[in-house]
Amino acid sequence: MAPLSCIPGLALTSQKYVVFLASFDGRSRGPWHYRGQGVKLGTPDTPIFWYQPPGSTTRRVIYADLSVYAVAPEDLPK
């Protein structure tokens, strides 16, 4: 198995995700929720993270297969 440092672009991609997640401090953006613990990457139709973008009435939901959709608040997992 090749070390992660040998995978082209992995460091830059990882940095983008860290900056994205660090921006959710609970003050600068609306409420956010994480439910990805124990979920296998690639699992379809399984929301793992959602938040309300500034000025939006919907929530942006990231699923375990890394797809992203706008979802009405009443359609979020309970």
N, C-alpha and C positions, 0 to 999 in steps of 0.2 A: 504494500500500500504506500502510495506517495505521501510525503508530509503535506499538510495543508498549505504550507508556504509555497509549494510547487504548483498550486492550482491558480492559473492566471485570473486576475481580477477578484479573487476571494477577499483579499484584505480591503480593497476599496468598497466592495459590496457590503462587507461586514460593517465597515465604518459608517456607511449611509444608514444602515438599520439601527445602529447604536445611536446616532444623532437623532433619527426619527423617534425612537422610543424615549430618549432623554428629554424630548420636547414636551412630554406628557407629565408635567409636574403637578397637575391638578389646578393650576391657576391660569396659565396662559391659554389653555384650551378647555373645552367642556369636559364633562365627566367621561372617563374611559373605563373599560373593563377588560380583564384578561382571563380567559378560561382555557388556556392551551396546555396546562400541565397534564402530562400523561397522554396527550393526544398524539397519535402518530402522524408525522408529516405526510401529506398526500391524501389524508382521509377526506373524501368528498362530503359536502353539505354539513361540515362541522365548524361553526364559528369559533375562533380562538381569541379574537381581539376586536373590539369596536370602540368607536369614539364619535363625538359630534364635532364636525369641522366648524370653525367660526362662521357664523351667519347662516348655517344650514338648519333645516328642520328635520333632516334625516340623519341617520348614523352611518358612518363608513365602517363596513364589516370586513375583516380579513378572515378567510377560511383556512382550514388546515392544508388545503391544496394550493394555498397562496393566491387564490382568486380574491378579488375585492369588489364589493357591491354596495350601493346605497340602499339602506333598509329603513322603513318607517319604524318609529319607536315601538309601536304596538306589536311589531313582528319580531322583536328581539327575543332571545332566549330569556326565560324567567329565572 
